[in-house]
């Protein structure tokens, strides 16, 4: 993993550790920075879904689209790529759930729903689906399964966008 990625992962981890300490009313003087940095670099390297240069272009693309700092974009890409991360949901106006942290290059956000006649969970804007119960109609047992699948679709769309194969 390149020095930039390692340094950014470490900086984000240290920032988050300091925030947690402050939020809990504790001093940041006794934080073990070496352990935090080492673990952050290991975690970041293990969760990278692509080559470093593609990862860097993902960070740059998210930074440009969302007008955020490089560290924030880096954190968003790691979040998208980490299969162990949970999801935050908010109600969708048509009965499903917006999936927090899932965004497409177009700016669209992730959305899953079971508001269909068969009550199965689906990715709302899944381009693979023509009609319900037809080939390409992918269904899931739970909202989390649908959200995980949508996270992978979005990550694939981002990787295509930054690789120039869209």
C-alpha positions, 0 to 999 in steps of 0.5 A, a space after each residue: 500500500 502506498 505511503 499516501 494511503 497508509 498515512 491517510 488511513 492512520 490520520 483518519 484512525 487517529 482523528 476518530 480515536 481522539 473524537 471517541 476520547 473527547 466524546 467520552 470526556 477523557 483526555 487524549 494524552 494516553 492514546 497509544 498512537 503506534 497501535 492505532 496507526 499500525 492497526 489502521 494501516 493493516 485494516 486499510 490494506 486488507 480492505 482495499 478492493 483494487 489496485 492503489 492507483 484505482 483506489 486513489 482515483 476513487 478517493 479523488 472522484 468522491 472528493 470532487 463529487 461530494 466536495 469534501 476533504 481527501 480524508 473524508 473521501 478516503 474514509 467513504 471509499 474504505 466504508 464502501 469497500 469494507 464488507 464487515 461494516 453495517 448500514 444505517 437506514 432511513 425511510 424512503 418515501 415509497 416504503 423502502 429504505 435509503 442505505 446510508 453510505 451507498 452512493 453511485 457516480 451519478 449521485 444516486 443513493 442506495 435504496 432497497 425495498 420489500 414493497 413488492 407484491 411478493 414482499 421480497 427485498 430488492 435493490 430499487 434501481 437495479 438495472 439488471 431487472 426487467 420485470 418482477 420474477 423475470 431473469 435479472 430480478 435478484 431478490 434477497 431474504 433481508 434488508 441487510 443482504 440487499 444493502 450489501 449487494 447494492 454496496 457491491 453494485 455501487 462500488 463496481 460502478 465507481 470502479 468502472 467510472 474511474 477506470 474509464 470503462 463505463 
